[in-house]
């Protein structure tokens, strides 16, 4: 399938591991010039090296630091060019810090909202004016199936990812008249490093909750992202694509 995005400049946040890393490789395979952002400098370097010439640049930074985000995106505009595709992938669930909501630490809420929602707003703000002016752009936000299932294990994470979906829809309406597409992908349980904290029996229960009976793979999420970033999705905007093996239908 000709995606029509060879030579475009894409920024991927949370690019050093898991889904973000898979997205970088998938876009690179389509001839996209990929800029990688993550706080894990060593892993980021490794991924950039693996991508070779397809890695247009990579920056290690804390994406919750708005001033640093503005600085890095300014450097990308100068060194690489206007960002034409933005993949807001960075995010984190509480993992081992998850608690009953009645006992949860409000500082944890702030952390989850900062990483899993506010980074999406901050990074998007750096690129949308240029996309609107050029009348071409793709913003793909990574949400989760949690807002559809109720995500009982982590209400704060579920709230953050529901916010990503709401933001996606609102920004899509603002930018649609300028031929800029804004969509989100909502993965179900996916085999990434975040699953390492689960026991074998927990993983079996999670897999059993999926209609296909298994966890997703990062490359399967990346395929969906690449489609939405492509010219093949030019008339799709404001949508959330569940990629979850049939865990929940919407």
Number of C-alpha atoms within 10 A of each C-alpha: 7 9 16 14 20 15 13 18 23 29 28 24 26 25 32 27 20 17 24 26 24 21 28 31 21 19 27 20 14 19 17 23 26 30 23 25 26 23 17 16 14 12 16 22 17 11 20 24 12 12 18 10 13 21 21 20 17 22 20 19 15 16 25 19 13 14 11 13 19 16 11 19 19 15 14 20 14 10 11 15 15 18 23 21 27 26 27 27 25 25 23 17 22 16 14 9 10 17 15 11 14 6 8 15 13 11 9 17 18 13 19 23 23 20 20 28 28 21 23 28 17 19 21 18 12 19 22 21 12 15 22 17 11 14 14 17 25 26 29 27 27 28 31 27 25 23 20 16 13 13 15 13 16 21 21 24 29 25 19 26 27 20 19 26 24 15 19 26 18 12 21 21 15 12 21 17 11 15 18 27 28 29 28 29 23 23 24 24 24 22 16 14 10 15 14 11 11 13 10 10 9 12 18 14 13 17 19 14 17 18 12 13 15 20 22 20 18 19 19 17 25 21 16 19 23 22 15 26 27 20 15 15 15 16 11 16 24 21 17 24 20 22 22 24 20 14 23 16 11 8
